[in-house]
């Protein structure tokens, strides 16, 4: 669910439907973006001040850890920070800082890091500077694993993993000669692959125009043949 400020309410609706249908919460799988800190940095779609918002996030992580253990309660997002104008270094720095803030808040609550950390995930942007993007992703994994082991004392190897999703950069697409967007996003997706992403979305080549056309499908058909 790509939702942040109202994530608690939307998730509650989802659980209510599962309960009504007799589905065991422990069998539910999915991911909430639920990253309120990046709202203050980039999107500005927050509802509450930072401290109450952080309390809600920690409440949700704690609840999911015990009641919905296969759910990913937070996907810490650097994508929107990059789209708002940051550099790759700033994107990585702010995103990891946000993630560490959630982890430290959970530990202050008294939660065992190896109980909740394996379900924390991340969401990065992939831009056109091919080698820099690859380096960014690989550096993120090294920084995260080192801090999880050495500063937070995580023992479970899954707690060291930086599981992340990438999306190609919408802000790099142009309305002029939009076919070039196919090449742009292909390079960006390849950088994500070389950076060992877990999942990647390649933005639709005319998304910036807010409509879908049949031509991309025709182009893909021609290329595949």
WOBEL-V575148 format. One record per pair of residues at least 12 apart in sequence whose C-alpha atoms are under 10 Angstrom apart, sorted by the first residue. I is the first residue (numbers start at 0). GAP is how many residues later the second one is. Records with the same first field share a line. If there is no record, write none. Layout:
BEGIN
I: GAP / GAP
END
This chain:
BEGIN
0: 29 / 30 / 31 / 32 / 33 / 72 / 74
1: 29 / 30 / 31 / 32 / 33 / 73
2: 28 / 29 / 30 / 31 / 32 / 33
3: 28 / 29 / 30 / 31 / 32 / 33 / 34 / 35 / 41 / 42 / 43 / 53 / 70 / 71
4: 28 / 29 / 30 / 31 / 32 / 34 / 39 / 40 / 41 / 42 / 43 / 48 / 51 / 52
5: 28 / 30 / 39 / 40 / 41
6: 25 / 26 / 27 / 28 / 29 / 49 / 50 / 53 / 66 / 67
7: 24 / 26 / 48 / 49 / 51 / 52 / 65
9: 22
10: 20 / 21 / 23 / 49 / 62
14: 13 / 53
23: 43 / 44
24: 39 / 42 / 43 / 44 / 45 / 46
25: 38 / 39 / 40 / 41 / 42 / 43 / 44 / 45
26: 40 / 41 / 42 / 43 / 44
27: 39 / 40 / 41 / 42 / 43
28: 39 / 40 / 41 / 42 / 43
29: 38 / 40 / 41 / 42 / 43
30: 39 / 40 / 41 / 42 / 43 / 44 / 88 / 89 / 90
31: 39 / 40 / 41 / 42 / 43 / 44 / 89
32: 39 / 40 / 41 / 42 / 43 / 44 / 88 / 89 / 90
33: 22 / 23 / 26 / 27 / 38 / 39 / 40 / 41 / 42 / 43
34: 18 / 19 / 22 / 38 / 39 / 40 / 41 / 42 / 43 / 60 / 63 / 64 / 67 / 87
35: 12 / 13 / 14 / 17 / 18 / 20 / 21 / 38 / 40 / 41 / 62
36: 13 / 16 / 17 / 20 / 39 / 40 / 57 / 58 / 60 / 61 / 62 / 64 / 65
37: 38 / 39 / 40 / 41 / 42 / 43 / 56 / 57 / 60
38: 38 / 41 / 42
39: 41
40: 37 / 39 / 40 / 43 / 53
41: 36 / 37 / 38 / 39 / 40 / 41 / 42 / 43 / 44
42: 37 / 38 / 40 / 41
53: 47 / 48 / 51 / 52
54: 47 / 50 / 51 / 54
56: 16 / 17 / 45 / 48 / 49
57: 15 / 16 / 44 / 45 / 46 / 47 / 48 / 49 / 50 / 51 / 53
58: 47 / 50
59: 13 / 14
60: 12 / 13 / 41 / 42 / 45 / 50 / 55 / 56 / 58 / 59
61: 44 / 47 / 48 / 49 / 53 / 54
63: 52 / 55
64: 46 / 50 / 51 / 52 / 53 / 54
65: 49 / 50
68: 46 / 47 / 50
69: 48 / 49
70: 48 / 49
71: 44 / 45 / 46 / 47 / 48 / 49
72: 43 / 46 / 47 / 48
73: 25 / 28 / 45 / 46 / 47 / 48 / 49
74: 24 / 44 / 45 / 46 / 47 / 48 / 49 / 88 / 89 / 90
75: 18 / 19 / 20 / 21 / 22 / 23 / 24 / 26 / 44 / 45 / 46 / 47 / 48 / 88 / 89
76: 14 / 15 / 17 / 18 / 19 / 21 / 22 / 44 / 45 / 46 / 47 / 48 / 87 / 88 / 89
77: 12 / 13 / 14 / 15 / 16 / 17 / 18 / 20 / 44 / 45 / 46 / 47 / 88
78: 12 / 13 / 16 / 43 / 44 / 45 / 46 / 47 / 86 / 87 / 88 / 89 / 90 / 91
79: 15 / 43 / 44 / 45 / 89
80: 13 / 14 / 43 / 44
81: 12 / 13 / 42 / 43 / 44 / 45 / 87 / 89
82: 42 / 44 / 86 / 87 / 88 / 89
83: 87
84: 86
86: 40
87: 36 / 37 / 38 / 39 / 41 / 44 / 45 / 47 / 48 / 49
88: 43 / 44 / 47
90: 33 / 34 / 45
91: 32 / 33 / 44 / 45 / 47 / 48
92: 47
94: 27 / 28 / 29 / 45
95: 26 / 44 / 47 / 48
98: 21 / 22 / 23 / 45
99: 44 / 47 / 48 / 52
101: 15 / 18
102: 13 / 14 / 17 / 45 / 49
103: 48
106: 45
111: 42
112: 35 / 39 / 40 / 41 / 42 / 43 / 46
113: 34 / 38 / 39 / 40 / 41 / 42 / 43 / 44 / 45 / 46
114: 39 / 41 / 44
115: 43
116: 31 / 37 / 39 / 41 / 42 / 43 / 44 / 45
117: 38 / 39 / 40 / 41 / 42 / 43 / 44 / 45
118: 39 / 40 / 42 / 43 / 44
119: 39 / 41 / 42 / 43 / 44
120: 40 / 41 / 42 / 43 / 44
121: 40 / 41 / 42 / 43 / 44 / 76
122: 40 / 41 / 42 / 43 / 44 / 74 / 76 / 77
123: 12 / 13 / 40 / 41 / 42 / 43 / 44 / 45 / 68 / 73 / 76
124: 12 / 40 / 41 / 42 / 43 / 44 / 45 / 63 / 64 / 67 / 75
125: 40 / 41 / 42 / 43 / 44 / 59 / 61 / 62 / 63 / 64 / 65 / 66 / 69 / 74 / 75 / 76
126: 40 / 41 / 42 / 43 / 44 / 45 / 57 / 58 / 60 / 61 / 62 / 64 / 65
127: 40 / 41 / 44 / 56 / 57 / 58 / 59 / 60 / 61 / 63
128: 58 / 59 / 62
129: 57 / 58 / 59 / 60 / 61 / 62 / 64
130: 60 / 63 / 64
131: 59 / 63
132: 55 / 57 / 58 / 59 / 61 / 62
133: 54 / 56 / 57 / 58 / 59 / 60 / 61 / 62 / 63
134: 56 / 59 / 60
135: 55 / 56 / 59
136: 25 / 27 / 29 / 54 / 55 / 56 / 57 / 58 / 59 / 60
137: 24 / 54 / 56 / 57 / 58 / 59
138: 56
139: 22 / 24 / 55
140: 19 / 20 / 21 / 22 / 23 / 54 / 55
141: 18 / 19 / 20
142: 17 / 19
143: 15 / 16 / 17 / 18
144: 12 / 13 / 14 / 15 / 16 / 17
145: 14
146: 13
147: 12 / 13 / 14
161: 35 / 36
162: 33 / 34 / 35 / 36
163: 28 / 32 / 33 / 34 / 35 / 36
164: 27 / 31 / 32 / 33 / 34 / 35 / 36
165: 22 / 23 / 25 / 26 / 27 / 29 / 31 / 32 / 33 / 34 / 35 / 36
166: 18 / 21 / 22 / 25 / 32 / 33 / 34 / 35 / 36
167: 16 / 17 / 18 / 19 / 20 / 21 / 22 / 23 / 24 / 32 / 33 / 34 / 35 / 36
168: 15 / 16 / 19 / 20 / 32 / 33 / 34
169: 15 / 32 / 33 / 34 / 35 / 36 / 37 / 38
170: 37
171: 12 / 13 / 36
172: 12 / 30 / 31 / 32 / 33 / 34 / 35 / 36
173: 31 / 32 / 33 / 34 / 35
174: 30 / 31 / 32 / 33 / 34
177: 27 / 28 / 30 / 31
178: 26 / 27 / 36 / 37 / 40
179: 25
180: 22 / 23 / 24 / 25
181: 20 / 21 / 22 / 23 / 24 / 34 / 37 / 38
182: 22
183: 18 / 21
184: 16 / 17 / 18 / 19 / 20
185: 16 / 17
187: 12 / 14
188: 12 / 13 / 14
203: 12
END
